[in-house]
Amino acid sequence: MQLKSTVSSGGVRPVSITQHDDIVYVLNAGGSGNISGFKLRENNKLTAIPNSTRPLSSTASGAAQISFVREGKVVVITEKATNKIITYTVNEWGIPGAIHSINSANPTPFGFAVGNNGNIFVSEAVGGAAGASTLSSYHIYNNETISLAAGPVGANHSTACWVVITNNSKYAYTTNTASNNLSAFNVNAGTGSITVNTAIAATTGMGLIDAALSNNSKYLYILNSGSHTVGVYAVANNGGLSAV
């Protein structure tokens, strides 16, 4: 691994990043909060896109995650403090359009995974209330407007933070930070439907936060921040998890 480029994030405390082709967007959670765009050049260097910095819905939004959807035509941002999901269209030069937003189906929308046909699956931590976390799906239209597709669906666990979806678009997993476990859901990434597969798909270490699937979705990796460990689970054909 070799460092190729360092550039200002265009704001304070960058917390999330997303890329589509040669366009990169960063979500800055500090200060007033904003998003800012960059061009990835052929020499692997990032350069700021002029007029690409945009505000969030509030100067105290509690920004969580940013991701491209719709083949790079829209960026989506979750805001924990305002309980909103916001979008910006992005044109071929990487310049955002007008902002759109929707109130989340439950409070504290946090991490999300991108499905098909403009659908996203969002964890809702409900302020950390015991047993109250949910998973909902939202549909992002080409004009960046948003609607609720399904949910909220709960598994009776606490502080769901991050979401991943298997490559076959059948299963989603949430990391339940306060419950120290993972929940599994049956999903349809194309329609947005959600049902609980297993309320406790796996018991984890302390304070799990982030998660990622291997390229073939056969293994799920989690970061246990409280235990200072990385957990690895094999993913079965029925969505079940077993510790490796």
Secondary structure, DSSP 8 states (H G I E B T S, - for coil): ---------SSSSEEEEEEETTEEEEEE-STT-EEEEEEE-TTS-EEE-TT--EE-SSTT--EEEEEEETTTTEEEEEETTTTEEEEEEE-TTS-EEEEEEEE-SSS-EEEEEE-STTEEEEEE-GGG-TT--EEEEEEE-TTS-EEEEEEEEE-S-S-EEEEEE-TTS-EEEEEETTTTEEEEEEE-TTT--EEEEEEEEEE--TTEEEEEE-TTSSEEEEEETTTTEEEEEEE-TTS-EEE-
